[in-house]
Amino acid sequence: ETGVTQSPTHLIKTRGQQVTLRCSSQSGHNTVSWYQQALGQGPQFIFQYYREEENGRGNFPPRFSGLQFPNYSSELNVNALELDDSALYLCASSSSGRATGELFFGEGSRLTVL
Amino acid sequence: QQQVKQSPQSLIVQKGGISIINCAYENTAFDYFPWYQQFPGKGPALLIAIRPDVSEKKEGRFTISFNKSAKQFSLHIMDSQPGDSATYFCAASNSGGGSNYKLTFGKGTLLTVNP
């Protein structure tokens, strides 16, 4: 069983730029969620995708957007980067068919905005 | 508004001791309470989870105690080992049916187990 994989693992951008982060969900999982984890904080929910549609969104501005593809992989796009966007971005996959609600997280993409 | 409050922020325990981490929540619609363990450079991994229809769940050395009336839950790690040294997060969600498992996390507890 292949776990959740994210790319890139690290990247550095400057303020105002745009970034795309990618996630491959665990085999058999059809739901992908994205979380932002600032240094020393717990993960914060950005949004979730199910059947290629956004299915719930946290308190993040529209410049945070996403996509889910037919193979259930996903992208997180952030436009007009700000210094406060520096964080670890975590992708988590789950199966809508499971009642446990368990999320399987990837190792994250660490974004630094200068 | 912080919906899940976690304490302590950090905890140092001797090998073989008991580690206790506490969380309190505000949203009475929450019906799923997992604990995640995160090692440096890794993503969080599910440790143990509980639903409000039971007051305690035990898996090996890890136990969740749940108090619905007080809106509190805690993680107990028995016989703590140096390999347990990690950051622990409590979380909560309102499953609401279907696939919408949005987790609200606490701020985390850095556990250090000294040999």
Contacts between the chains, C-beta under 8 A, distances in Angstrom:
chain1	res1	chain2	res2	distance
A	4	B	43	7.5
A	30	B	99	7.5
A	31	B	99	4.5
A	31	B	101	7.8
A	33	B	101	7.5
A	33	B	102	7.2
A	33	B	103	8.0
A	35	B	103	7.8
A	40	B	107	7.8
A	40	B	108	7.5
A	41	B	107	5.8
A	41	B	108	7.1
A	42	B	4	8.0
A	42	B	6	7.6
A	42	B	89	5.1
A	42	B	91	7.6
A	42	B	105	3.3
A	42	B	106	5.5
A	42	B	107	5.1
A	42	B	108	5.2
A	43	B	44	6.8
A	43	B	89	7.4
A	43	B	103	7.4
A	43	B	105	5.1
A	44	B	105	7.3
A	45	B	102	4.9
A	45	B	103	6.5
A	45	B	104	7.1
A	48	B	99	7.6
A	48	B	100	6.6
A	48	B	101	7.9
A	48	B	102	6.4
A	50	B	99	4.9
A	50	B	100	7.8
A	55	B	99	6.7
A	55	B	100	5.9
A	56	B	100	5.1
A	56	B	102	5.3
A	58	B	102	7.2
A	90	B	43	5.5
A	90	B	44	7.3
A	92	B	43	7.8
A	94	B	99	6.8
A	94	B	101	6.0
A	95	B	99	7.9
A	96	B	98	6.3
A	96	B	99	3.4
A	100	B	49	7.0
A	101	B	32	5.1
A	101	B	34	7.7
A	101	B	49	7.7
A	101	B	93	6.4
A	101	B	95	5.4
A	101	B	101	4.1
A	102	B	34	7.4
A	102	B	46	5.3
A	102	B	49	7.2
A	103	B	46	7.2
A	103	B	101	6.4
A	103	B	103	6.6
A	104	B	46	7.7
A	105	B	36	7.9
A	105	B	43	3.4
A	105	B	44	5.0
A	105	B	45	6.9
A	106	B	43	5.3
A	107	B	41	7.0
A	107	B	42	5.5
A	107	B	43	4.9
A	108	B	43	5.5
